[in-house]
Amino acid sequence: MGLQTYNQKRKFDKTPEPKGEAAATAGNSFVVQKHDARRLHYDFRLEMDGVLKSWAVTKGPSLDPNEKRLAVHVEDHPLSYADFEGTIPKGQYGGGTVIVWDRGTWSSIGDAKKAYRKGHMEFELDGEKLKGRWHLVRMKGKPDEKRENWLLIKAHDEEASDTIDLLDKAADSVNTGRSIEQVAKKPEDTWNSKPVSSKAKSARTVSKQVHDFPKGSRKAAMPSFIKPALATLKNWAPEGSRWLHEIKFDGYRLQARIEKGEVVLLTRSGLDWTEKFGEAIRQSLAALPVETAIIDGELVVEKQSGVSDFSALQSDLSEGRHDRFRYYLFDLLYLDGRDLQEAPLVDRKALLEKLLPSDDPVLRYSAHFQEDGEKVLQNACSLGLEGVISKVAESPYVSGRKGQWIKSKCSSGQEFVIGGYTLSSSSDEAIGSLALGVYENGKLRHVGRVGTGFTGATAEMIFNRLKPLTQTESPFSQKLTALARRDLHYVKPQLVTEVEFRGWSGDGNLRHASFKGLREDKAPKEVSREIEDVTKSKTGGATQTPQTKIKFTHPERVYWPDQKTTKADLADYYATVWEYIAPYVTNRALSLLRCPEGIDGQTFFQKHPWRGMNKAIGSIKDPKDRAGEPLVVISDFDGMMALVQSAVLEIHPWGSSTKAWEKPDLITMDLDPGKDVVWSAVVEAALDLKSRLEAAGLAAFVKTSGGKGLHVVVPLEPKAGWAKVKSFAKKLATDMGRDEPDKYLAVATKAKRNGRIFIDYLRNGRGSTAVAPYSTRARAGATVSMPLEWPELSTVKGPAEFNVKNTPKHVKERKTDPWAEFWASAKPLPG
């Protein structure tokens, strides 16, 4: 549209709005301005070609994908308008009050200009309020209709919600924190506001906190103890502006209770340990400018590098040494008659920071970072720190592991209960190793031994602590093997130790464990195995190796000679991706490509049971072919490992489960390029297909085929039969071939395929199959069929980019599981 219309509609001697001038820069900003004109609406603006493409969204953006909000296309606005916040005088065009409701950056999925011309834009927003994938879709106008109507629609992703109303919950300006009513009351304050930096916001908040308690605080009697908030272990650090990240310390969690100059230090279980830490800490806390307070923090001893060292802390406690203690304070829960637990974390921390002197020799304020969580974690690990604690900035303080705290570690480590010991080979008055356990359902389960990390003095000290606890009966619930029992002296399970280790073995034992110190602040019954949470998965990668009973023969056998990829490599690969592939290969009839001699030997498809087939692989009768041979099926990880043992290099499941044979629950469209078709054309075809599917009300997911092209896969509610599903898929393919015959065809004739992409819908008939997500392929390169985020298509170089050896690292490092919402996105087949 350009800016001519914008300038013609405004009288700049009467309105404070900026004059329209196109910018030469090519940015990717977006802004949403709340505009109370004749009627309240929201102006949605995307930066393109040096201007802000603009839509007036009458009811405002909605996070509910089922809410399609009318967005009237209006004139382009200058980029400088993104900073405008104030009052447009009555009688002028658009007269009323404007605030900057949200702002951030946007990125197009596919070619933005082409999508804008076609009238279907799909993009990602990264704002302070709006995030994730969105659609702008142009409606077909009536012949006499002057305005151009579009629809603004939230896509189905992890940011979508049918319960959160951001317009009500987050109504104010992201620039100044003012409401639209506050701006309207002071029209003289009309200005072209500029973004307020996070540092400036923080400074303003602190300034206010000095004179006032934060919103959410309440008058209350001072509690004797507040159970601490605990973090959930994940193998990733979250990203986004709603999170702040603190360094994870390796010390003792302590709650400081201050009342009229008297200080009490309580452990995480409420034990009074005030006397353990000397006078300096008490004096520093008593000198704070408070009448009453409860502060959460962690006491540490630091190495010269500044890294906290739990072993040194325990050594100092044993020796009665207090001079190296440092108390890092990270939360303020109660202050001078007011309970702060319901106040936002950032406000609690701002008030805490103001209370603490900058030059105290003992007390430290635990600062936080609001950069990308993964970057903070990487930096922490590179400095030798233990990890990162991530917290939602606006969250209340919630006792236990029910709040919004996440811990991500640089190395594995946790507490264990000591259930026995062996003697040192050089002394009968020192331990050589410790037998460890964790509680499961009230019983102590043996998890192996730790035999390194002890100094001579520590080994003697632990022996003296354990000798009085010696007993003849094993405290472990299971019968130990002869190797685990060897030279072991059982003890009453009363002591807890902290151990660092590299991981867990398949049978649930520790690998490469190293002793760090005794933990006397935690009761043995509280010790359970910490499981890394990989749901939603912000990174992927299962952190536990699934256990299997399958015995492998010739694990060294090479299946892919060019990659030197063996049977053992294949087993490890499927163990890594098991939680992701399982829903697509279990309880489904399977067609299998077996390659007993590897990809260079004889290969054959197998969909019926064979002689000598492992019992972990099941067989099931086709309900429509009771007289025929049964089909192959697996139901668990043992079944998958049995397929590996049987040299299965490709897994092709049906499009329906064995619980609903005649009702498919997914559609697979295979984009198979002919010769001379470039990869970018395949990507464009996938995006085109995605748009068509979403226009039909269905969700679309994408994966590499591991061969030549891409698969677009659609989750379905299992209601329609095979004939209808295949007919729908065929129509999709034929429509694409009819609309752009130079690019696509819907017939399998290879002679016609040169330079075009075959839209293969034939995999959607009864008994037809398609390669499973994450399945390997019996092709050079040991490729796999890899699920992707749609935006990833622009960075993927081709369909063979992912293979058995690089996929586990990719799965572990990715920030989200691209198909996490696959089944939740299922819709009935339209029509």
N, C-alpha and C positions, 0 to 999 in steps of 0.2 A: 504493500500500500504506500510505503514511503511516509514522510512526515508532513507533506503538504496539507493533508486533511487535518492533522493534529493542529498545525499552526493557524489554519483558517478558522477553526472553531473557538480559538482563545484570544482574549484581549490581554496582552501581557503587561499593560499598564494598570490593569485592575485585578489580575490574578497572580498569586505568588508562584504559580507553576513555572518550571523551567522552559525556556524557548526550545523548540525542536530543532536539533542539529544532529545529523547522523554521525556516528563515531566510526573511526577507521579501524579500530581494534576488532579482533574476532574472539570474543569471549563466550562464556557459557553460563551466564548468571540467570537466575529467575527471581521474581519477586511476586508476592501476593499482597495487594493493598486492600484493606477493609475500608469501604467507601460508603458513608452514610449520606447519600444524596436524597432524591425524592423517595427512594426506598433503599434500604440497606442491601448492598451486594458486595462481592469480592472480585477485584480486578486481578486476573491471572495473567502474568507476563513472562514470556520466554525470550531471551536474547538470541536474535538471528540477524545476520547481515548488517550489524551496526545499529539495530533498532530493537525495541521491545515489541514482539508480536503479542497482541493483547486480546483477551476475551473477558467479558463481564459475566461472571458466574453468579446467577441470581440467588441461589441458596447457599453458595459457598462450597468448597471442596468437602467430600465425604470419604472416610476411610473404608466404607462398606462397598465392596465390589458390586453389590446388587443395586446400589444407588447411582443412577445415571443423572448427573447434574447438568442442566442446560447451561451452555457457555456461548454467549452471543459474541461473534467476532466483531471487534471494534477497530478503530484506527490505530496504526502503529504509534508508539510513544518513544521519545528519546531515552537513551540509557540513563541520562541524568535524572529521569523521573523515578528511577528505582529508589532514590534517596528521599523523595518528597514525602513529607508528613506534615499535616497542618490543616488549615481551613480555607476552602475556596469560597469566596463571597457569594451570597445569594444573588441570583440574577445572572450569574456567569455560568457558562457551560459546565455541567457537573457540579454545580454549587453544593457544598456540604463538607463534611469532615473526613479526612483521610489519615490512616495510620499504616505503617508497614507491618502487616500481620505476620508475614514469613518471608524469608529470603535464603538464598543458597545457590547451588549450582545444579545444572541439569545436563544429562548426556543422552543423546538419541540412540535408540536401538535401530540400526540401519541408517540409511541416508536421510538426514533430517529434511533437506530441501525437497527431495523427491516425495517423502511422506507428507510434507505440508501441501505440496501441489495435489497429491492424490486424495488428501483429506482423511488420512488415518496416521496420526503420529503416535509412536510408542516411545517412552523415554523413562529414564530414572531421575528421581529428584533426591537431592541431598540437602535438605533445608534444616532449619531448627525445629520445625513442626512437621512438615511433609517430607516423607521419605519413600523409597522403594519405587516400583514400576507404576506408570500411569498411562492412560490413553486419552487422546483427543480425537474424536471422530466427527467428521462433517456429516450433517444430515441432508437428505435430499430436500431441497427447497421447493415450495409451491411456485407456479409460474409468476404470480404477482407479488411474491414476497420479496421485500427489499433487504431485510437483514439476513445475515448468514449465520445459521444456527449450528452449533457443534455440541457434542456431549463430552464432559469431563468424567472419566471413569477410573476408579482405582483398580489395579490389577490384583489378582490373587497372589499374594506373597506374604512373608512373615510380618510385614508392616501393616497389612490389612486388618481391619477390625469392624465388627458389626455392633460393638458395644461402646466404643470410645467416640464421644462427640468433641472433637478438637475445637470447634467453633465456640462451644460453651466453656470447655475446660481450659483452653489457652486462648483467651479472647483478646489479650492486650498486645501492644507493640513489642516487637523483638528488638527495636532500636532503643527505646526509652523506657519501656515497662509501663507506659501510660495507657489508660483505657481511652476508647474513642470519646467517651463522655468527658473525661478530663481535658482532652484537647479541645473539645467543643466549647467548654466553659471559658477558655482563655484564647479567644481568636487572635489576640495580639501576639501570641506565641507562634504564629504561623512562620514556618521556616523550611528551608531545604535541609533536612537533617542528614547527617552523615553517619555511617555505621559506627556504633560504639564498640571499641575493642574490648575483648574479654578482660584485659587487664584493667581498663577503665571501669567496666562494670563491677569488677571485684573490688576496686578501690572505693567506689560509691557505696557498695553494699557494706563494706567494713565500716566506712564512716558513719552509716546509719546505725549499725549494730552497737557502736560505742554507747549510744544514748537510748537504745531501745532493744527489747528482746525480739527475736525473729518470729514471724508469723507461724502459728502452730504450737508455740510454747503455751503452757498453762500453769496456773498456780497449783501447787501440790506440796504435801509434806515430803520431806526428804526420805527416800527409801534407804534401808540398811544395805541393800545389795541389788544390783540389776544384772540379771543373767546376760552374759556377753553375746553379741551378735557374732555369728560364725559364717565363714565363707564356704561355698560349694566348690569343690575341685573340678576344674575343666582343663582341657589340654589346649586352650587358646585364651587370649585376652580379648575382650570385646572391643568393638570400635564404635564410633559415633559420638556426637556432642553430648549425649545424655550421660556419658560415663566419665568418671575421673579415676585416676590410677595412682596408687601409693606403692612404695617399696615394701615388699614383704620381708619382715625382720625375722631373725632366727634367735629368739630369746624366750622370755617368760611373759605371757600375757598378764597384765596387772590392771586392776581397777583402783584408782586413787579416790578415796573418800575424805573430803576435807570439811571439817565442821568447827568453826570458831578457832582456827589455828591448830586443831588436833588432826593428825593425818593417820589414816589406816590404809594399808595396801593389801588388796584381796586378790587371790588367784581366780582363774576362770571358773573354779567350782565353789568360790566363796570362802576359801581358807584364808585366815589372817597370817600373812607372811611379813608383816611390817618390820619385825626385828631382824629379818634375814639380810636386809639391804643397807643397813647402816644409817647414819644420821644425816648425811648430806642431802639425800633425796627428800627426806621428811622436811628438812629445813627449807629447801627450795620450794616445795609444794605449799608449806605453811606461809611462806612469804608472798604468795600470789594475792592479788587484790580482790579477794572473794571472801564472803562470809561463809557460804556453804557451796560445795561443788562436788560432782562426781565426774571423773575424767577417765576415759578409756585409753590404754596405751600398751606398749611393750618395752620391757627392760632388757637391755642387751649389753654385751661387751664387744667392742669393735677391734678388729685388727688395725695395723698401721694404715692399711689401704682404705679404711673406713667401712669395710664389710663386717657385718655382725657375725660372731663366732660362738655357737652354742657350746661347743666343747670348752672354750675359754671361760664362758660364763659359769659353767658347772664347776670348773676348776677353781675359779675365784670364790664361789660359794663354799666349796669344800674347805678352802684355806682360810675362810673368814676375811677375804680381801674385798674392799668396797670401792677403791679409788678409781676403778675403770668403768663403773656402771654408768650407763646413759639411759635415760627414760624418754622414749619417743612417744609423744601424745598425739593421738589422731582423732579423738572425738570428745565432745562435751555433752554430757547427758543431763546434767542438773546444775542449776546456778541460782543461788540467792533466792530460794523460794519458788523457783519455776522449773517444771519438768520440760526438758527440751526434746524428748524422744520423738515427738510428732513433727518437729520442725525439720525443714529440708537439711540434708547433710551439708551442703555448701554453706548454709547460714550458720550451722553449728560450728563448722570448722573456722569460719571467718571470725566468729566470736571468740573461739578458743585461741586463735593466733594472736588476737589483740591482747589477751590476758597474759601471754607468755613473754617474759623478757628475752631479748635477743642475745644477751651476754651471759645467761645462766650457765654455770659449768656442768650441770647435770641434766637439766630439762631441755628437750628438743621438740620443736614442732615438726610433725610428720607432713611435709609438703606433698602436694599432688600434681599430677600432670594431666592435661586434657587433650594430648595428642592421640594419634591412633594407638590403640592398645597393643597391637602386635609390635609396633616400633618401640614402645616403652619396654615391653617384655624382652625384645632382642637386645636393647641397650643394657637392661638390667643383667641379663645373662652374660653379656660380653664383659661386664665389670665384675663378674664373679658373685653377684648377689643371688639370693635364694629364689626370687621370683617377684610377682606383682599381685597386689590385691586391687581389684576393680570394683567400684561402687557406683550405683546410680546417683547422680549429683543431687537430685531433688528428693531422694528417698528418706523415709523416717528410719529411726533406729529400731530394729526388730530383733529381739532375743532369739537365740538358736539359729538353725540353718534354714530359716524360712524367709529371710529377707532377700535383698538384691545385692549381695556381695559374692564375688567370684575370685577364687585364687588360682593362679596359673604359675607353675613352678618351672625352674630351669632344669631341675633334676628331680627324680622321684625320691620321696622320703616321707616317713610318718612314724607314729609311735607304735610299739609292740609290747606285749606282755611277756615277761621272762618266765618260762616254765621249766627251765633246767640249765645246767652248765656242765662243761667239761673242764678238767684241770689243765693248767699250762704244762707244756712238755718240759719246762725248766724249773717249775716250782709247784709244790703241793699247797701253797698258800696264795695262789693266784688263778684266776680263770683263764681258760684258753679259748673258749667260745661259749655262746649263749644260745639256747633253744628258744625260739620265739613263737608266739601265737597271737591270734586275734579272736575276738568273740563273735560268734554267729549264732543267733537264736539262743543266747544264754550259755553256749558251750564254747570252750576254748579250742580253736582249730590250729593245729601245728602248721607253720608256714616256712620252716627251715631254720638255719642257723646263721649267726654272724660271728666271724672269727678274726676280723681285722678292725683297726681303728683304736685299739687300746694302747695306752702307755703302760709301762710297768707298774706305776703307782695306781693307775686306774684299775688295772686287772686285780691288784691286791685289794683295793677298796671294795670293788664289787664282790669279790670272794667273801670278804668279811660281812657284807650285807646279806649275802645269800646263804652262807653256811647255817645260820640259825633257822632258815626256812626249809632246810632239806627234809624230804619225805620219800617214802618208798613208792608211793602210788603216783602214777602219771597224771598230771593235771589236764592232759590233752584228751579230747573227746574220741579221737580215732586211734586205732592201733597203729603204732609207728613201725616202720620197716626196720629191719636189723641194722641197716646203715644209719638211720636216724636215731636209733637207740644206743648206738655204740659209745661206750665210755660216758654215758650221760647220767648226771645226778639230778633227779627231779626235785623241784622246789614248789612251795606254795605260791600260787600266782599273785604276788602282792606288789611286785616292782614293775615299773614301766620304763622302757628305754626308747630313745629316738634313734632311728637307723636310716642311713641313706643307701639307696640301691638303684640298680639300673632297670629293673622291670620285674615282671612276673613270668614264671615258666608256665608251660601248658598245664602242668599238674597243680598249679596254684602255689608254688614255692618262690621265695625271693631269689633274685639273681644278683650276684656280685654285691653283697651287702657289706656295709661298713658302719661300725659303731660311732655314734656322735655324743651320747651322754644319757644319763638317767633323767626321767621326767617325773618329778614328784608333785607336779601340779595337776596331774590327771589320774583319775581313779581307773584301775584296771578294767572294770566292767564297762567303761566308756570307750574302750579301744576296739574299733572295728576296722575292717579294711576300707581304706579310702578308694572309692571308685571314681575315676575321671568321667564326668558327665559329657557324653558325646551326642546328646539329643540336640536337635536343631542345627545341628552341628555347625558351630561357628567355624570350625576347621573341619574337618572330616575325620578320618582315621580312627578306627576303633583302637582303644588303648589297651584292651585285654586280648590276649591270644585265645580264641576259643579252644576248648579241649576236645580231643577226639580219641576214639578207641581203635581207629583204623590203623592197621600195620602196613607200612610201605615197604615194598620190595624194590630194589634198585633205584633209590632216590636220586642217584647220580646220573640216571639215564637222561640224555639230552633230547629234548623235544623240538627245540628251535636252534639248529646248528649255527646260524648266522649270529645269534645273540648269545650262544652258549647257555641257553636257558634250560634248566633241568626240571625233572619232576618235583624235586624239593622246592625249587623256586616257585613253581606253579602252586604248590600247597601253601607256601608262605603268602603268596599273593592273595589267594582266596581267603586265607585267614584274616588278612588285613581288611578286605572289602566285604567280608561276610555279612555284616549287619546291613549293608546297603543292597547287596544282590539278592539276599534271602527272599524278600517279598515277591520277586519276579521269577524265581525258579522253584520255590517250594510249593507243593500241592498243586502242581500243574503237569499235565502230560508233556513229556520232553522228547525232542528229536536230538540226537547226540552225534557229533562228528568225532570218531575215535581214530587215533593215530598211534598205534602201539610202537611203531618204529620212528616216531617223530614225523615232522611235516614232509620229510623227503622220502618217507617210506609209503607203504600201502595205507590208504585212508578209506573209511567207509561210514555211512550214516547208519545209525541204529536207533530205532524207536520201540523195539520190543526187547524183552529180557533175553539174556544169553547164558549159555552154559558157564557155570562157575562165577556168575555175577555175585558180588558182595551182598550180604543180607541187609546192609544199610541202604541199598538201592531197592526201592519198592516196585511193585507192579500193580496195575489197576486195570479193570475191564472198562472199555468204552461202552457206555449204556446203550448205544445204538448198534454195537457190534459184539453182542454177547458171545457169539460163536467164534469170533476171531481171536487172534493173539492179544494178550494184554499189552498195555503200554507202560513205559518206564516213568517213574515218579520218585522224587526225593522229598523228605519232610524236615530234615535237620542238617546240621553241619557235618555229622558223620556221613550222611548221604553225599554231600559235596566232596568230602575227602575220598570217598569210595569212587566217585567219578574221576578224580585226579589219579588214583591208583589204577584205574581202568583206561588211562590214556585218553580221556575225553578232553579235547582241546576247544570244542565249541558246544555251547548249550543253546538250543532253540526251543523255547517254551510255546505252548498254545497261548492264544489270547484270552482264555477263560480258565478259571480255577476248577479243580475237581469237585468243588462244592456247588458249582453252577455251570455244568458243561455247556448248556445251550445258550448262556447269556454272557457274551464277551464283556470283559471289564477294561479293555483297552483297544485302541486302534494304532497300528504302526504303518506309517507312510514312508516308504524307502525312496530316497532321491538318488537315483543311480545315473551318474553322468556318462555320456558317451565320450568318444575320443575328442580331444581338442577343447573340452569344456574346462574352463579355468575354475579354480576353487571358489573365487569370489562369486561366480555365477551360481554355484551350489548353495552358498550361504544366502544369496538373494532369494533363491527359490524357497529355501526353508522359511525365511521371513515372510515371503508372500503367502505360503501355506499357513503359517501361524496367524496372519491377519485374517485369512478366510475362516479358519477354525474359530477364532475368537469372535468374529462377526456372527458366527452361528451359535455363540454362547458357550463354546467349549474351551477348556484350557489346553495349551500346547506346550510340550516339553521337547527338548532336543538332545541328541547324542550323536557322536560319531558312529559310523557303522563298523569301524575297524578295518574296512575294506576300501571302497572308492568314494563313498558319499556320506550322507547324513540320514538319520532317521528322525522323523517328527512323530512323537508318540502322544496319544490323547487318552487320559483316564476317563472311564465311563462308569456310571452306575449300571450294574448288570441287570438291565431290564429288557433291552431290545434283543432280538434273536440274530443269528448269524447272517441271514439273508439281508436284513435291514442294514446291519452294520457294514457288510461288504458293499451293498448298494450305495450307501452314503459315501464310503471311501472311493468308490468308482466315480461318483459324480464329482467329488473334489478333483480327482485326477483329470477327468475329461474336461471339466470347466477350465482348469489351468491350461490344458492343451489347446482348447478352443480359443481362449483369450490371448494367448501368446504362443502361437504355433511354431514360431522360429526358435523358441527356447525349450518348450516342453512337449512331451507326447505321453499318451496314456496306454500305448500298445507296446508289447514286449519285443517287437521285431527289431533285431539288432542291426539290420541293414539300414534302418531309418534313424538310428540313434546317434550317428556321428554329429557332433556339434550341438546336440540337444540332451536334455535330462529326462530320463524315463521316470515318471511318477508312478511307482509300483504300488498299487493298491491290493495286489493279489494275495498278500500275506494275511488278509483279514477274513478268509473263508474258514469254514469248519475244518479242523485238522491241519490247516496251514500254520506255519511258524515263522518267527523272526528271531534273530540272535538277541539274547538277553542283555540288558544293561550290565556292564562290567564283565561280560563274558569275554574270554580270550578268543582269538581267531587263529586258525591253522594256516597262517600266512607268514611270509618272511617278515622279520621284525618283531614277532611275538606281540602283535598289536591287540588292543582291547577296544570294546565298544564303550566309549566313555560318555556318561551324562555330563552336560554342560549347562551353565547359566547362558541365557540368550546373549547377554553382552560379551561373553567370552568368545563368541564366534569371530569377532573382529580381530582377536589376537591369535587364534588357533591357525596354524599354518596349513593343516590338511588333515584328512581322516586317519592318517597313520601316526599322528603325533604321540599318542599314548600307548605304552606297552607294559609288559609284565614288570619290568624293572623300574620304570620311572613313575608309574601310577601310584604306588604306595606313598611316595614322597608328596606327590601332588595332592592326594586325598588328605594327607596329614596337615598340609600347609594351607589348604584352601579355607576361606573364611566361612563359607556356608556349604551345606549339602544342597546342590542345585535342584535335586528332586525331592527335597524334604516334604513338600506339600503335594506330592503327586496324587496320592490316594484321596487326600482331603479335598482336592480340586475336582473330583469326579462329578460329572453332570449326566443326566439322561441324554440319550441320543435325540437330537431335535426332530420334530415332526412325528 
